[in-house]
């Protein structure tokens, strides 16, 4: 999911920010996610051409209702293309586990770490699309609420030596991520 507005970062596509010279947050996400999935797509509203260099389909959503709408777009794409589930991740979280899909196991499931839930990092069966469409239609936009509604298991991940779900929201966060990446502690 690469559709956030990045207000605290001055706007734009956070996933395009550099983790290292010539290596963006989104490239880290793609490198980690690619081996875990049969296909990759980006969920982002706005002009899809801005991601043409990524070589991935770009899914907008008809609702513009945040991450849940992105999950729904992914579920609809998966259904049309014969996939049974969707693994969702955020483009501003470059250090999520390289075995996320394996550890989440059977869908539905979401990641947790350090006592916090990270429902954007979830495994969703295509069969929940209608429930999600109904939830969005009723104005229920919280991912954790939907995860609970569909009985998503919570799978905990260690935060030592680095929280794998650390996400970039501010310039200071970006500096921490760049330092962690250059030190190899979040690889």
N, C-alpha and C positions, 0 to 999 in steps of 0.2 A: 504494500500500500504506500503510494507516494503522493497522496492527495492533500496533505496538510498545507496550511497557508503560511507556516513559518513566521508568524508575526514577531516572535521574540528574537528571530534571527534577521529581521529586516525584510522579510518577504522572500518570495522565490521558491525554488525547489530545493528543499534541504538535502535530498538525496544526491544532489550535484556537488555538495560541499566536499572539499578535499580532505581525505583521511591521511593521505601522503601525496607527494608530488605525482601527478598523473593518475591518482587512484582515489575515486570518490567513495562516499558512504554507500551509494547505491551499488557500485561495483563490488564492494565487500559483501553486500547482501546477496547479490547475484552469485558470486563465487561460493558463498556458504549454502545457498538454497538450491542451486542447480543440481548438485549430486543427490539431493534428497527428493527430487520431484521428476515426474515424467515430462512436464511442460511448465514454463514460466510465463506469467502475464503481469503487466503493471496495472494497478488500479489508480487512476488519476483523472480528475476532471480538468477541463481546459483543453487547449490545443494539443492533440496527441503528437503532432509533428515535432514537438520539442524533445521527444524521447526517441526519435527515429534512429539515432546512432546506437541505441541499445539493442535494436533488432528484435524487439518483443512486441506482441500485441498490447495495445493500451486500451483498457476498459474504462470508460466513463460510467457514471451511474445516472439514472434518470431522476433521482430524488435529491442528490446533493446533501445527504444526511449523515455525513461522516463515515467512520470506519465500518459501521454495519452495512451501509449502502455499498461500500467496496466489497465486503464479504459477499453480499447478495449478487453483485455483478460477477464475482468469481464463481459462485455456485451456478449461476445461469450459464456462464461460459463452459464450466465443467460438464454440466448436463448435456449441452449441445455437442460437446466433443468426446463424450463417452467416458468421462472420469467419474469416479464414485465419491471423491472427497477433495477438499481444498485445504491446503496448508497456508494460513495467512501470516504475514510478517510485516513489519514496518520498515520503510526505507531509511529511517533515521536511527536505526538500532543496528550498528554494523558488527556486533560481536556475539549475536545469538548463537546458540550451540550448533555445531556442525552435524549433530545427531538429533536435532529437534524432532523431526518427524518420527524417527525410531523411538525416541523416549516418550513422545506423546502417545504413541501406540494406537489404540482404536479410537475413532471419532465417535462423539465429540469430546474434545479435551482442550484445555488451555494451560498455559505455562504460569508458574508462580516462582518467585524467588524472594528471599529475605522477608517473607510474610506478606508480600504484595502480589496481587493477581495481575497478569499481563494478558488479557483476553484477545488483544490484537494478534498475539502469538497463539493461534489456535488451529486445531484440526477439525474441520466441519464436514459432516456427511452431506452429500447433495440433497438428500431427503429432507433437510431442515429448511430448504429454500422457501417453501410456502409459509411455514411458521415465521420465518424472518420477514417475509413480505408483509404478513399480517401485523407483526410487531411494529414495523416501520410505518405502516398505514395508520396504526393507532397512536403514533407519535412516541413510541418507546424506542429511544435512540441509544441507550447505554449498553455497551457490549457485555459488561459483566452481568447485567440483568438478563440479556438474551442467553448467555452461556448457562446461567442458572436455570432458565426456563427450559432449555433442552437437555438438562442434566449433564453438562460437560464436566468430566473429571478434571481435577486440578493436579497437575504434575509439577512437583517442586524441583528446582535446579539450584545448585550451590552458588553462593555469591563470593566464594573465596577461590582464587585471589582477586576476582573481578566479577561484578554482577554482569552476567551475559545479556541482560535486558536493559543495560544502561543505554538511555537514548539521548540524542542530541537535541536540546531545546534552546540553548543559549550559546553565545560565543565562548563562554567559559567551559561549557560542556564539550564543545568542539575541541578546545585546546587540550582538555583531559583525554579525550578519545585519540587525538593525534599523538600525544605523549605515550599513551598506553600502546598504541599500534607500533610506534617506533621502538618501544622497549620490548615488544614481542609478548607482553603479558596478557594480551587479550586475543592472541592468535589461536 
